[in-house]
Amino acid sequence: MKKFFTTLSNIWKIEDLRVRISNTFLFLLIYRIGSFIVLPGINPATLDSQRGKEGLMGMLNMFAGGSFSRGSIFALGVMPYISASIVVQLLGIAVPYFTKLQKEGESGRNKLNQWTRYLTIGITALQAVGYVRSQVSSAPLIPDPYFTILSVFVLTAGTLFVMWLGEKITDKGIGNGISLIIMVGIIAQLPTAVGQEFLTRVNGAGGLFIFVVELVALIAVVMFTILIVQGTRKIAVQYAKRIVGNKQYGGVRQYIPLKVNAAGVMPIIFAQALMFIPAAIPSLFKSAGSNSVVIALSDVQSWPHNLLFALLIIVFTYFYTAITVNPNQMADDMKKNGGFIPGVKPGKATADFIDDIISKITLPGSIFLAIIAIIPAIAVIFSVSSQFARFFGGTSLIILVGVVLDTLQQIESHLLMRHYDGLMKTGRIKGRTAIPSAAGTTPSAI
């Protein structure tokens, strides 16, 4: 405990770090206040309190901190920006123009950021129309089409403002701004979920003992997730000695840390998007509503649904790792800097060696990721409420763990830079980013 208070004191002594943390809290407070401001022309009392809290809409509502179900001006949150970032990242692989921009350094990143912002506006406008029609169409006080047009403009402006807040947090605060905004939205749902689960258990559904068991299980799942997020396979790299003037460079051994789960949370997001197709089939084809296969795949608690979900996550983990981790580029960069892997020839042999290791560590990483993703469904089977079960795994837990580790790592970097002790006695904190950057790449720092 003394170490904890000493660390807090050291953080407060560093003016730059103190200002950055204060700015972060201020920007996040602005975001949370805005999430309670409803769209103009809406009577909040007429909104269905349970609408938009299940399925895909429930996930979006969780990422938006409850704004989605409240009809807030921030209802769409940063998800359009994340979607635009993913699209730009995929374009960087398929379109030569975007591939060229990724290799142009700072100027290329600025152009990619500009393309991402333009695409965000378009995606937000389309999603805003769908949101107004499906979620708040029964609550407007202003007649259509004026209400729809006004809401689309307000929702688009709200998303752009949230995106601006995220960029300001990144520049003036601590951590990745977009990731922190998503994390705050997820954490905002936790007290309500825990409180409801506690009341349910205490009032007869298992008692206080079962509630304590659930908390212990949640802590165990969080620890398991941290192991997956932090897991790395180090490849030794030897750099040749170079004499420049009177100084010697190189001649040291370093390591390339390859993440066991290099794809982060993206495979779960892709798999979830596909798993909502069976649920949408009955609404498109009335005759398919009685099909046993469609019914089984639509039930999130059934074993066919979870088995297919896990298989999709494994496939998408390999796919996303393949498009984000480039062994050929790593081998070329290593060769240009005079580095080589002991016992492996430079060039293609090095690229094949790295690719083989990535393929081997991706399999256990994808399996563990699939296990984490289906734990919420298993928790629901054991009578845990669906709202509380979301924190037992899946997208929300991986994002929470990744963002917290990244933020702590940045705070520790400021402390060590000014010759203070780090946050832990046993070693440095390693971060990992789970959210794509605006430039279309996933930063390796989180």
Residue pairs with C-beta under 8 A, 6 or more apart in sequence:
3 425
6 421
7 415
7 421
7 423
10 415
10 420
10 421
11 17
11 18
11 21
11 411
11 414
11 415
12 18
14 414
14 415
14 418
14 420
16 414
17 174
17 411
17 414
17 415
20 172
20 173
20 174
21 173
21 174
21 411
23 168
23 169
23 172
23 173
24 169
24 173
24 174
24 175
24 180
27 165
27 168
27 169
27 172
27 173
27 177
28 169
28 180
28 181
28 184
30 165
31 65
31 74
31 162
31 165
31 181
31 184
32 65
32 184
32 188
34 72
34 73
34 74
34 158
34 161
34 162
35 64
35 65
35 66
35 67
35 70
35 72
35 74
35 185
35 188
36 70
36 72
37 72
37 73
37 74
38 44
38 70
38 71
38 72
38 73
39 71
39 72
39 73
39 75
39 136
39 150
39 151
39 154
39 155
40 142
40 150
40 151
40 154
41 140
41 141
41 142
41 147
41 150
41 151
42 71
42 136
42 139
42 140
42 141
43 139
43 141
44 70
44 71
44 139
46 138
46 139
47 69
47 70
47 71
47 136
47 139
49 69
50 69
51 57
51 69
51 135
52 58
52 60
52 61
52 68
52 69
52 135
53 61
53 69
53 387
54 386
55 276
55 279
56 272
56 273
56 276
57 68
57 135
58 386
58 390
59 272
59 395
60 68
60 77
60 79
61 67
61 68
61 69
62 185
62 186
62 189
62 390
62 396
63 77
63 78
63 79
63 182
63 185
63 186
64 72
64 74
64 75
64 76
64 77
64 79
64 185
65 74
65 77
65 184
65 185
65 186
65 188
65 189
66 185
66 188
66 189
67 73
67 74
67 75
67 77
67 185
68 75
68 76
68 77
68 131
68 135
69 135
71 135
71 136
71 139
72 158
73 154
73 155
73 157
73 158
74 158
74 159
74 161
74 162
75 131
75 135
75 155
75 158
76 124
76 127
76 128
76 131
76 155
76 158
76 159
77 159
77 162
77 181
77 182
77 185
78 159
78 162
78 163
78 166
78 178
78 181
78 182
79 127
80 120
80 123
80 124
80 127
80 159
81 116
81 120
81 159
81 162
81 163
81 166
81 178
81 438
82 178
82 435
82 436
83 123
84 116
84 117
84 119
84 120
84 123
85 116
85 435
85 436
85 437
85 438
85 440
86 266
86 436
87 119
88 98
88 112
88 115
88 116
88 119
88 438
88 439
88 440
89 323
89 324
89 436
89 440
89 441
89 442
90 323
91 98
91 440
92 98
92 99
92 101
92 102
92 112
92 440
92 441
93 99
93 323
98 112
98 115
98 440
100 108
101 108
101 109
101 111
101 112
102 108
102 112
102 439
102 440
102 441
104 111
108 439
109 439
112 438
112 439
112 440
113 438
113 439
116 438
116 439
116 440
117 160
117 163
117 438
120 159
120 160
120 163
121 156
121 160
124 155
124 156
124 159
124 160
125 152
125 156
127 155
128 151
128 152
128 155
128 156
129 148
129 152
131 155
132 147
132 148
132 151
132 152
132 155
133 148
136 151
140 147
142 150
162 181
163 178
165 177
165 181
166 176
166 177
166 178
166 180
166 181
167 177
168 177
169 175
169 176
169 177
169 180
169 181
170 176
170 177
170 178
171 177
173 180
174 407
174 410
174 411
175 403
175 406
175 407
175 410
176 403
176 406
176 433
176 435
176 437
176 443
176 446
178 435
179 399
179 402
179 403
179 406
179 433
179 434
179 435
179 446
180 403
180 407
182 399
182 403
182 435
183 399
183 400
183 403
183 404
186 396
186 399
186 400
187 400
189 387
189 390
190 391
192 387
193 385
193 387
193 388
193 390
193 391
194 388
196 385
196 387
196 388
197 211
197 214
197 384
197 385
197 387
197 388
198 211
200 385
201 207
201 208
201 210
201 211
201 214
202 208
202 211
205 383
206 383
214 384
214 388
217 379
217 392
218 391
218 392
221 372
221 375
221 392
221 393
221 397
222 397
222 401
224 368
224 372
225 372
225 393
225 397
225 398
225 401
226 401
226 405
228 260
228 261
228 365
228 368
228 369
228 372
229 261
229 398
229 401
229 402
229 405
229 432
230 405
230 430
230 432
231 259
231 260
231 261
231 365
232 257
232 258
232 259
232 260
232 430
233 257
233 258
233 260
233 357
233 361
234 255
234 256
234 257
234 258
235 255
235 256
235 258
235 341
235 354
235 357
236 253
236 254
236 255
236 341
236 342
237 253
237 254
237 255
237 256
237 334
237 339
237 340
237 341
238 252
238 253
238 339
238 340
238 341
238 342
239 250
239 251
239 252
239 253
239 254
239 337
239 338
239 339
240 250
240 251
240 338
240 339
240 340
241 248
241 249
241 250
241 251
242 248
242 249
242 250
242 338
243 249
250 338
254 339
256 330
256 354
258 325
258 354
258 357
258 358
258 361
259 365
259 432
259 444
260 361
260 362
260 364
260 365
260 368
261 317
261 365
261 366
261 368
261 369
262 321
262 324
262 325
262 358
262 362
262 365
263 316
263 317
263 320
263 321
263 324
263 365
263 366
263 369
264 398
264 402
264 432
264 433
264 434
264 435
264 442
265 395
265 398
265 399
265 402
265 434
265 435
266 316
266 320
266 434
266 436
266 442
267 312
267 313
267 314
267 315
267 316
267 317
267 319
267 320
267 366
267 369
268 313
268 369
268 373
268 394
268 395
268 398
269 395
270 312
270 316
270 320
271 309
271 312
271 313
271 316
271 373
272 309
272 395
274 312
275 297
275 305
275 308
275 309
275 312
278 294
278 297
278 298
278 305
279 298
281 288
281 289
281 294
281 298
282 288
282 289
282 294
282 298
288 294
289 295
293 304
296 302
296 304
296 305
297 304
297 305
297 308
298 305
299 305
300 306
300 377
300 380
301 377
301 380
301 381
305 377
306 374
306 377
309 370
309 373
309 374
310 370
310 371
310 373
310 374
311 370
313 366
313 369
313 370
313 373
314 363
314 366
314 367
314 369
314 370
317 362
317 365
317 366
317 369
318 362
318 366
321 358
321 362
324 441
324 442
325 358
327 350
327 351
327 352
327 354
327 355
327 358
328 351
330 350
330 351
330 354
331 346
331 347
331 348
331 350
331 351
331 354
334 340
334 341
334 346
334 350
335 346
335 347
335 350
340 346
340 350
341 350
341 353
344 350
344 353
369 398
371 393
372 393
372 394
372 397
372 398
373 393
373 394
373 395
374 393
375 392
375 393
375 394
376 386
376 389
376 390
376 392
376 393
376 394
377 389
378 392
379 388
379 389
379 392
379 393
380 386
380 389
384 392
390 396
391 397
398 434
399 434
399 435
402 431
402 432
402 433
402 434
402 446
403 434
403 446
405 429
405 430
405 431
405 432
405 446
406 431
406 432
406 433
406 445
406 446
407 431
408 423
408 429
408 431
409 428
409 429
409 430
409 431
409 445
409 446
410 431
411 423
412 422
412 423
412 424
412 428
412 429
415 421
415 422
415 423
416 422
416 428
422 428
422 429
423 429
431 445
431 446
432 445
432 446
433 442
433 443
433 444
433 445
433 446
434 442
434 446
435 442
436 442
437 443
